[in-house]
Amino acid sequence: SDLNDYLCGRKQERKNAASQVQETKQETGQRADPRQKRGRGI
């Protein structure tokens, strides 16, 4: 059961890491869009 708990914990860590990566990608994407729009406007 210890090994099973360990594997479940690793899966949860990977999910959390993956969700964090997706959040950072969304943040950078939102920041990049206004810059591009400003560049076109100028």
N, C-alpha and C positions, 0 to 999 in steps of 0.2 A: 504493500500500500504506500510505503514511503516513496518508492520509485514512481508510482502512478501520480502521487501528489506533486512530485518534482517535475514530471513531464507536463502536468496541467499548469503548473506555475510558469514553466518556460513558454508554453503556448500563450498564456495571458500576457507575459512580458512582450512577446513578439507582436501581439495585437496592439498593445499600448504603443509600442515603438512605431508601428505602421501608421496608427492614427495620428501620432505626433508629426510624422513626415508629411502626411496628407494636409494637416493643418498649416504647416509652414509653407507648403506649396501654394495653398489657397491664399495665404497672407501675401506672399511675394507676388503672386499673380494679380491680386487686387492693387498692390502698390505700383506695379509696372504699368497697368492700364492707364491710370491718370497721367503718368509721365508721357506715354506715347501720345495721348490725346493733346496734351499741352504742346508737345513738339510739333504736331500737325497744325495746331492753331497758330503757332508763331510762324 
